[in-house]
Amino acid sequence: MSALLATSLDPQPTVAGLLERVAAGADPLALAQALRERAQADARTEAGRSVWIHLCDDAAWQTQLALLSTRLASFATRADALRSFPLLGVPFAAKDNIDIAGAPTTAACPAHAHVPAESATVVQRLLDAGALWLGKTNLDQFATGLVGTRSPYGRPASVADPQRISGGSSSGSAVAVARGLVPFALGTDTAGSGRVPAGFNGLVGLKPTPGRVPTTGVLPACRTLDCVSVFAHEVADAAHVLAVLEGADAADPYSHFAPSPARWPERLRLGVPAHPRWFGDAGYAGAWADACERAAALGHEVVALDFTLLDEVAALLYEGPWVAERHTVLQALMDVRPEALDPTVRRVVARAAGFSATDAFRAQYRLRTLQQQAQALWGRVDALLVPTAPGHPRFAEVDADPVGANAAMGTYTNFVNLLGWCALAVPAGHTDRGLPFGVTFIGPAGCDAPLAALGQAWTAAPAATAWLRAPASGPTLPIAVVGAHLSGLPLNSQLTERGATLLRRTRTAPCYRLHELPGTVPPKPGLQRVPQGGASIELEVWSMPQAQIGSFLALIPAPLGLGSLELEDGSSVHGFLCEAHALAGARDITAHGGWRAWLAARNAQPAEGTNPAHPSAGDHSTP
C-alpha cells in the first residue's frame, strides 16, 4: 500500500494537505511510511546524503507507528482525533542540535555525540500532538554559521542550484523540506539560521520572538539569543506548528511567553533599507525592486529607513563579546580536542579569548542603548521588510573566504534576536537567473501572530484548513457593527487600525428596527430592539483586542453606544445600539434589511424629501 501511496504523495507535502487527507479517511500510518521510504531513498542519492545525520531506525519507527495506531483507535471519528492531536501522523525532521530521546545528538561534531534520555521540550510537544520524528538533520557545526558548509557530514546544496550553498546553520532541515521529504522541520536561529536557508530554498522560515518557544534540550549557540525555528512550504503550516510549540516552560529560564495581538491593519507602513547592500551575482537587486513594488501594490506604504543603527546592533553578535557565549558550550572540547572542531568554527569561537568581562558589560550597555533607539522605529513603521539575504553565493565563493562570505549572509538577520524581535522569511519569486528570492518581515517582540497573518496575505495562500491553528493571541471581544463600520464603509478603519478582524457576516434576531439617523457625517443608522414588529438586520461581527476597546469606545458619541445584541442563531454579542429618543422622526429603513442595502437603494434614486428630525446631539464626524 505504501508504494501506491508514495506515487500519490505530493512532491512537496504540506501539513495542511496531510491533515486534510487524514480527515478524509486516508491511513496516516501508510502516509507516514511512504514519506519515510521517500526519505530513505533520497538519502542514498548524491544530493540527499548530506541532508541527514541520523534517520529514525526501524525499532523507534515501529514504536511511533504503534502509538499512532493506539491513538487512532481511541476515537470514534477522525475529526475527534485531529482535534485532540493537531499533528496526527505528520512526520517531521529536527536539526541535530535538538535532543530526541534515544537518538544521538552530534551538533555535526562526532566527538560531541551523545544519546539523551529525554527529548527537547519542542520535540516532546510535537510528539504529544501526534507528530512522528523522521530524522535528525545536518547543520553548520555547533550551529555556528549561515552557510551550511561547516560539517563533516557533507555540505547540502540549494535545491535550485547544486553549485550554490543551502544556507545554514539549519542546512539539512531546510533542504529536507525543500526536497519534499517532510512537510516541516525544526531549525534553530541565533543570527538568521532559520531564515537564510529558507530564502535559498524557496521556503517559509518562521523565527519566533525569543522566549516564545522553549529551548530546553537544545544545545545552545548563544543561550540568551537562541530560538527554535520552523521551516515549511506554507505560512499557515509554520504558524500551526508554532501554535503547538509555543508556551512557557518552567525548565527554561529564558522562556517568556505572552500572547500577541491577533492582527495588524490591512494597510501597513513597511520600513525598508534605504540603501540595500548586495553580494555576488545572484540577481537579487532586481528581485528586491519587484518585491517593493508588490508591497506597494498590496496597499502598504513603503518607508525607506537608514539601517545604520541596525547594522551596529548586528556587528555586536560576532565582533563583540557575544561570541563568548559560544565558548561556554565548547570550552571543554576545545581545551582537550581542538582538532575535533571544524577549522572555521574553531577560528570563530577562539576569538572569545580576546574579550574580557569588562568588554562584556560595555557591550551590554551599548546594546541597551541601541535597543532603546531601535524601539523608536516602531513609531515610524509597523514592520520591517528586508531581503532575507544580500546574495546567494556558490560553494567556491564560501571556500575562498569562509568568514567574510558568512558575515555577508547575516546583513539582514544578525540584529533581530539581539533586539528581541520576531521574523518571518517568505518566498518572493525568482531572480532573473532563476534562483529563488526571499524577503523577511520583521516585527516587534510578541507580534508573531500578526506577522504570520501578514505572511499569509503576502503569499496569497488560500484560507487555511479548519485543522490548522494560529499562534496564540491576546484576549478579544466580538463587536457587531451595522452601519458605517461595515467593511468598505467610511469608519471601518476605526476597527482595522486597532487590529480588529472580521469574524463573520450574519443577521440579528428578528426583533430589531433600523433607522437612518438624520444629519450624521458620515451617514449612520440607529438600531433599536423592539418588543414586536421587528425584523432581522444584516451585520458584521468583528473581533477586537480587548486592549483596544477603550480607545474605540471613546470614538462613539451619543446617541450611539455598545449594548447586547441577539443574533439570528440565538447567541449574543456586544454591538451598536441607539438611544430611543434619537429615533423620533428618523426614517425607518428596516424593510431594506440592512444599512448597505439602504445605501444602494438611496443612491439609485433621488431623495424623496427631507426628514424633519434634528441632528443628534454630539454627533460629529465619528460614530
C-alpha positions in Angstrom: 0.0 0.0 0.0 2.8 2.4 0.8 4.3 2.0 -2.7 1.0 3.1 -4.2 0.7 6.0 -1.8 4.3 7.0 -2.5 3.3 7.7 -6.1 0.3 9.7 -5.0 2.0 11.8 -2.3 2.5 15.4 -3.3 6.1 16.2 -4.5 6.2 18.8 -1.7 3.8 17.6 1.0 2.3 20.2 3.4 1.0 19.9 6.9 -2.4 21.1 5.8 -2.5 18.6 2.9 -1.7 15.6 5.1 -4.2 16.6 7.8 -6.9 17.0 5.1 -6.2 13.6 3.7 -6.3 12.0 7.2 -9.6 13.8 7.9 -11.0 12.4 4.7 -10.1 8.8 5.7 -6.6 8.2 4.4 -4.5 5.9 6.5 -1.9 8.1 8.4 0.3 5.1 9.0 0.6 4.5 5.3 1.2 8.1 4.5 3.9 8.4 7.1 5.6 5.2 5.9 5.5 6.4 2.3 7.3 9.6 3.4 9.9 7.6 5.4 10.6 5.4 2.3 11.0 8.6 0.2 13.5 10.0 2.7 15.4 6.7 2.9 15.7 6.6 -0.9 16.7 10.2 -1.1 19.4 9.7 1.5 21.1 7.2 -0.9 21.4 9.9 -3.7 24.4 12.2 -4.1 22.3 15.3 -3.4 20.4 13.8 -0.5 23.0 12.0 1.6 24.3 15.3 3.1 20.8 16.2 4.4 20.6 13.7 7.3 22.9 12.9 10.2 20.6 10.2 11.6 17.4 8.7 10.3 14.9 7.1 12.7 15.8 3.4 13.0 13.3 0.6 12.4 12.6 -0.1 16.1 12.0 3.5 17.0 9.8 4.0 13.9 7.7 1.0 14.7 7.2 2.2 18.3 5.9 5.5 16.9 3.5 3.8 14.5 2.2 1.6 17.3 1.4 4.7 19.4 -0.3 6.3 16.3 -2.4 3.2 15.9 -3.5 3.3 19.5 -4.4 6.9 19.3 -6.5 6.4 16.2 -8.3 3.5 17.8 -9.3 5.6 20.8 -11.5 8.0 18.8 -14.9 7.4 17.1 -14.1 9.8 14.2 -11.0 11.3 12.5 -12.4 14.7 13.4 -12.3 13.9 17.1 -8.7 12.5 16.7 -7.5 15.6 14.9 -9.0 17.9 17.5 -7.0 16.1 20.2 -3.8 15.6 18.1 -3.3 18.6 15.8 -0.3 17.0 14.1 -1.7 13.4 13.9 0.6 11.3 11.9 2.6 14.2 10.4 6.4 13.3 10.1 9.0 16.0 10.8 12.7 16.4 10.9 14.8 18.1 13.7 18.1 19.8 13.4 20.8 17.7 15.2 21.4 20.2 18.0 17.9 19.4 19.3 17.6 16.4 21.5 15.3 13.4 20.7 15.3 10.7 23.4 17.2 7.6 22.4 18.7 9.2 19.2 22.2 10.6 19.1 22.8 14.3 19.2 26.0 15.3 17.5 25.7 19.0 16.6 27.7 17.9 13.5 30.7 17.0 15.7 31.2 13.3 16.1 33.3 13.9 19.2 30.3 15.6 20.9 27.9 12.7 20.1 25.8 11.5 23.0 22.3 9.9 23.4 19.9 12.0 25.5 17.4 10.3 27.8 14.8 13.0 27.3 13.6 14.9 24.3 13.8 18.7 24.0 10.6 20.4 25.1 9.8 21.3 21.5 10.2 17.7 20.3 8.1 16.4 23.1 5.3 18.9 22.3 5.3 17.8 18.7 5.1 14.1 19.7 2.4 14.8 22.2 0.5 16.5 19.3 0.7 13.3 17.3 3.7 14.1 15.1 6.3 11.5 14.1 10.0 12.2 14.1 11.7 11.0 10.9 15.3 12.0 11.4 17.9 14.5 12.5 19.4 16.9 10.0 22.8 18.3 9.1 24.0 21.7 10.2 26.9 24.0 10.4 28.8 22.5 13.3 27.5 23.7 16.7 25.1 26.0 14.8 28.0 28.3 14.1 27.5 29.7 10.5 25.0 30.8 8.0 26.4 28.9 5.0 25.8 25.2 5.6 29.3 24.2 4.7 30.9 23.6 8.1 30.0 19.9 8.8 31.9 16.6 8.5 28.6 15.1 7.3 28.6 16.8 4.0 27.5 20.2 2.5 23.9 20.3 1.4 23.3 22.4 -1.7 20.4 24.6 -2.6 17.6 22.7 -4.3 17.8 25.4 -7.0 21.4 25.1 -8.0 23.9 22.4 -6.9 26.8 24.9 -7.2 25.3 27.2 -4.6 25.1 26.8 -0.8 21.9 25.7 1.1 22.5 28.4 3.7 22.9 27.5 7.4 23.3 26.7 10.0 20.0 24.8 9.7 21.0 23.5 6.3 19.6 19.9 6.4 16.3 20.9 7.9 15.6 23.4 5.1 16.7 21.1 2.3 14.7 18.2 3.8 11.5 20.3 3.5 12.5 21.7 0.1 13.2 18.2 -1.3 9.7 17.1 -0.2 11.0 14.6 2.5 9.0 16.1 5.4 6.2 18.7 5.5 8.0 20.7 8.2 11.3 20.7 10.1 12.7 22.3 13.1 15.8 24.5 12.9 17.4 27.0 15.3 18.1 30.6 14.8 20.5 32.8 16.6 21.8 35.0 13.8 19.5 34.0 10.9 19.9 30.3 10.7 16.1 29.8 10.4 15.7 32.4 7.7 18.7 32.4 5.3 18.2 28.7 4.3 14.5 29.4 3.8 15.4 32.2 1.3 17.9 30.0 -0.6 15.4 27.1 -1.0 12.1 28.9 -1.6 10.6 28.1 1.8 8.9 29.8 4.7 11.2 30.3 7.7 9.4 31.3 10.9 11.6 32.7 13.7 9.5 33.4 16.8 10.1 36.1 19.4 12.9 35.0 21.7 11.4 33.1 24.7 8.1 32.3 23.0 9.2 28.7 22.2 11.3 26.9 24.9 14.9 25.9 24.2 15.2 23.2 26.9 17.0 20.3 25.4 18.5 22.4 22.6 22.3 22.7 22.6 23.0 26.4 22.9 24.8 28.5 20.4 24.2 31.8 22.3 21.8 30.8 25.0 20.5 34.3 25.6 19.5 34.7 21.9 18.7 31.2 20.6 15.3 30.5 19.1 13.8 27.3 17.7 12.6 28.0 14.2 10.2 26.2 11.7 10.7 25.5 8.0 7.6 24.8 5.9 6.2 25.4 2.4 3.2 27.5 3.6 3.0 30.2 6.2 -0.2 28.6 7.7 1.7 25.3 8.2 4.6 27.1 10.0 2.1 29.1 12.1 0.2 25.9 13.0 3.5 24.3 14.2 4.3 27.4 16.2 0.9 27.1 17.9 1.9 23.6 19.1 5.4 24.6 20.2 4.8 27.9 21.9 4.2 28.4 25.6 6.0 28.8 28.9 8.4 26.2 30.1 9.5 26.2 33.8 12.6 24.3 32.9 13.8 27.1 30.6 15.0 30.2 32.5 14.8 32.2 29.2 11.2 31.2 28.5 9.0 34.2 28.2 5.6 33.7 26.6 2.9 36.3 26.2 0.1 36.1 23.6 0.4 38.5 20.8 -2.1 40.8 19.1 -4.2 38.9 16.6 -3.7 41.0 13.5 -2.4 44.3 12.2 -4.3 46.7 10.0 -4.6 45.6 6.3 -2.5 48.6 5.2 0.9 48.8 6.9 3.9 51.1 7.0 6.7 48.8 5.9 10.3 50.0 6.6 12.8 49.0 4.0 16.6 49.7 3.9 17.2 53.0 2.1 20.5 51.7 0.7 20.3 47.9 0.4 23.6 46.0 0.0 24.2 43.1 -2.3 26.6 40.2 -2.6 27.6 38.3 -5.7 25.8 37.7 -9.0 22.5 36.1 -7.9 20.5 39.0 -9.3 18.9 39.9 -6.0 18.7 43.7 -6.7 16.1 43.3 -9.4 14.0 40.8 -7.4 14.1 43.2 -4.4 12.7 46.0 -6.6 9.9 43.7 -7.6 9.2 42.8 -4.0 8.9 46.5 -3.0 6.6 47.1 -5.9 4.5 44.2 -4.8 4.3 45.5 -1.3 3.0 48.9 -2.6 0.5 47.1 -4.9 -0.9 45.4 -1.8 -1.6 48.8 -0.4 1.3 49.1 2.1 3.3 52.3 2.4 7.0 51.5 1.8 9.1 53.7 4.0 12.9 54.0 3.3 14.9 53.8 6.6 18.5 54.3 7.5 19.7 50.9 8.7 22.9 52.2 10.3 21.6 51.6 13.8 20.6 48.1 13.0 24.0 47.4 11.4 25.7 48.5 14.6 23.5 46.0 16.6 24.3 43.3 14.1 28.0 43.9 14.5 27.9 43.1 18.2 26.9 39.5 17.6 30.2 38.3 16.1 32.5 41.3 16.5 31.6 41.7 20.2 31.8 39.5 23.3 28.6 37.5 22.4 31.0 35.0 20.7 32.0 34.1 24.3 28.5 32.5 24.7 29.5 30.0 22.1 32.8 29.4 24.0 30.8 28.5 27.2 29.4 25.5 25.3 32.6 24.4 23.5 35.3 25.3 26.0 35.8 21.8 27.4 36.1 20.2 24.0 38.4 23.0 22.6 40.7 22.6 25.6 41.0 18.8 25.2 40.4 18.1 21.5 40.6 21.3 19.5 41.1 19.3 16.3 37.6 17.9 16.7 36.1 21.2 15.6 35.7 22.4 12.1 38.6 24.8 11.5 36.4 27.8 10.7 34.2 27.2 13.7 37.3 26.9 15.9 38.6 30.1 14.5 35.4 32.0 15.1 34.9 30.7 18.7 38.5 31.1 19.6 38.0 34.9 19.4 36.2 34.7 22.7 39.6 34.7 24.4 40.2 38.3 23.2 37.3 39.7 25.3 37.2 40.4 29.0 34.3 40.6 31.4 34.7 44.4 31.2 34.2 44.2 27.4 31.0 42.1 28.0 29.5 44.7 30.3 30.4 47.6 28.0 28.7 45.7 25.1 25.6 45.1 27.2 25.4 48.8 28.0 25.8 49.7 24.3 23.2 47.1 23.3 20.7 48.5 25.8 21.1 52.0 24.3 20.7 50.7 20.8 17.6 48.7 21.8 16.0 51.9 23.2 16.8 53.7 20.0 15.6 50.9 17.8 12.3 50.7 19.7 11.6 54.2 18.3 11.4 52.7 14.8 8.0 51.2 15.6 6.6 54.7 15.9 7.5 55.3 12.2 6.7 51.9 10.8 4.6 48.8 11.7 7.0 46.2 10.4 10.3 45.9 8.5 10.6 44.3 5.1 14.1 43.3 4.1 15.8 40.9 1.7 16.3 37.6 3.5 20.0 37.7 2.4 22.1 40.1 0.2 23.1 37.3 -2.2 23.3 33.6 -2.8 27.0 32.5 -3.0 28.5 29.5 -4.7 30.4 26.9 -2.7 33.6 28.2 -4.3 33.0 31.8 -3.0 32.5 30.5 0.5 35.6 28.3 0.3 37.6 31.4 -0.9 36.5 33.5 2.1 34.6 31.4 4.6 34.3 34.1 7.3 33.7 37.0 5.0 31.1 35.3 2.9 29.3 34.0 6.1 29.3 37.5 7.6 27.6 39.0 4.5 24.8 36.4 4.8 23.8 38.0 8.1 23.3 41.5 6.8 19.6 41.5 7.4 19.3 38.9 10.1 22.0 39.3 12.8 20.3 42.2 14.6 16.9 40.6 15.1 17.4 38.4 18.1 19.6 41.0 19.9 16.6 43.3 19.7 14.2 40.6 20.9 12.1 40.8 17.7 10.3 38.2 15.6 10.7 37.5 11.9 9.1 35.5 9.1 11.0 34.7 5.9 8.8 34.1 2.8 9.3 33.4 -0.9 9.2 36.4 -3.2 9.6 34.9 -6.7 12.8 34.3 -8.5 15.7 36.3 -9.8 16.5 36.8 -13.5 19.0 33.9 -13.0 16.2 31.6 -12.0 17.2 31.4 -8.3 14.6 31.7 -5.5 14.5 35.0 -3.9 13.1 35.6 -0.4 12.1 38.5 1.8 11.7 38.7 5.5 9.1 40.6 7.5 10.3 41.6 11.0 8.0 42.7 13.8 8.3 43.9 17.4 8.5 41.4 20.2 5.3 39.4 20.7 3.9 40.2 17.2 4.2 36.6 15.9 0.5 36.1 15.2 0.0 39.3 13.1 3.4 38.6 11.4 2.0 35.2 10.3 -1.2 36.9 9.0 0.9 39.3 7.1 2.9 36.5 5.6 -0.3 34.7 4.6 -1.5 37.8 2.8 1.9 38.2 1.0 1.9 34.7 -0.3 -1.7 34.9 -1.4 -2.3 31.5 0.1 -5.8 30.1 0.2 -7.6 30.2 3.6 -6.1 27.7 6.0 -7.9 24.4 6.5 -10.1 24.1 9.6 -7.5 21.7 11.1 -4.8 24.4 11.3 -4.3 26.5 14.4 -3.0 30.1 14.7 -0.4 31.3 17.2 -1.9 32.4 20.5 -3.1 36.0 20.6 -4.4 38.2 23.3 -8.0 38.3 24.5 -10.5 39.8 22.1 -14.1 40.9 22.3 -16.6 40.3 19.4 -18.3 43.5 18.4 -21.3 43.7 16.0 -21.5 46.6 13.6 -24.5 47.5 11.5 -23.6 50.8 9.7 -20.6 53.0 8.9 -18.2 50.5 10.4 -19.1 47.7 7.9 -16.4 46.5 5.6 -15.5 49.1 2.9 -17.5 51.9 4.6 -16.1 55.1 5.9 -15.5 54.2 9.6 -14.3 50.6 9.0 -10.7 51.9 9.5 -11.5 52.5 13.2 -11.7 48.8 13.5 -8.8 47.7 11.3 -6.4 50.2 12.8 -7.0 48.6 16.2 -6.2 45.2 14.9 -9.8 44.0 14.7 -10.6 41.2 12.3 -13.8 40.2 10.6 -15.2 37.0 12.1 -18.4 36.6 10.1 -21.3 38.3 8.3 -24.7 37.4 9.8 -28.0 38.9 10.9 -29.7 39.9 14.1 -32.6 38.0 15.6 -36.0 39.3 14.1 -36.6 41.8 16.8 -34.9 44.9 15.7 -35.7 48.0 13.6 -33.2 50.1 11.7 -33.4 53.9 11.2 -31.3 56.4 9.3 -30.0 59.0 11.8 -30.5 62.5 10.3 -27.6 64.9 9.9 -24.8 62.4 10.7 -21.5 62.7 8.9 -20.7 60.2 7.6 -24.2 58.8 7.4 -25.1 56.3 10.1 -28.0 54.2 11.2 -29.6 53.6 14.6 -30.5 50.1 15.6 -33.3 49.6 18.2 -34.7 46.4 19.8 -38.5 46.3 19.8 -41.0 44.1 21.5 -42.9 43.4 18.3 -42.8 44.2 14.6 -39.1 43.7 14.4 -37.0 42.2 11.6 -33.6 40.6 11.0 -30.9 43.1 10.2 -27.7 42.5 8.4 -24.5 43.0 10.4 -20.8 42.0 10.7 -19.1 40.6 13.8 -15.6 41.8 14.3 -13.0 40.5 16.8 -11.2 43.4 18.6 -8.3 43.1 21.0 -9.6 43.9 24.5 -6.7 46.3 25.0 -8.2 48.4 22.2 -11.8 48.6 23.4 -11.2 51.7 25.5 -9.9 53.8 22.6 -12.7 52.5 20.4 -15.4 53.4 22.9 -14.0 57.0 23.1 -14.9 57.5 19.4 -18.6 56.6 19.9 -20.8 59.7 20.6 -24.4 59.8 21.8 -27.0 58.6 20.8 -25.0 55.5 19.8 -23.4 53.1 22.2 -22.5 49.4 22.7 -25.0 47.0 24.2 -26.0 43.4 23.9 -27.4 42.2 20.5 -29.1 39.0 19.9 -28.1 37.2 16.7 -30.3 35.0 14.4 -28.7 31.9 15.9 -29.7 32.9 19.4 -26.3 33.9 20.6 -25.5 37.4 21.9 -22.6 39.8 21.2 -21.8 43.3 22.1 -22.8 45.7 19.3 -24.1 49.1 18.3 -27.5 50.2 19.6 -29.2 53.6 19.5 -31.0 55.5 22.3 -34.7 55.5 21.6 -35.2 59.3 21.9 -32.9 59.9 18.9 -35.2 57.9 16.6 -38.3 60.1 16.9 -39.0 61.2 13.4 -36.0 59.3 11.9 -36.5 57.4 8.6 -37.3 53.8 9.2 -35.3 51.7 6.7 -35.9 48.3 8.3 -37.6 47.0 5.1 -34.2 47.1 3.3 -32.8 44.5 5.7 -29.5 46.4 6.4 -27.6 49.6 6.1 -25.6 48.6 3.0 -28.8 47.7 1.1 -30.4 51.0 2.1 -27.3 53.0 0.8 -27.6 51.2 -2.5 -31.3 51.9 -2.8 -30.9 55.5 -1.8 -28.1 56.1 -4.3 -30.2 54.5 -7.0 -32.9 57.1 -6.9 -33.3 60.8 -5.9 -34.1 61.6 -2.3 -37.8 61.8 -1.7 -37.6 64.6 0.8 -36.1 65.8 4.0 -36.6 64.4 7.4 -37.9 66.8 10.0 -35.7 65.4 12.7 -32.9 67.4 14.1 -29.3 66.2 14.1 -28.3 64.1 17.0 -26.7 65.9 19.9 -22.9 65.4 20.0 -22.8 63.7 16.6 -19.8 64.8 14.6 -17.6 63.0 12.2 -17.1 59.9 14.3 -19.7 57.2 15.1 
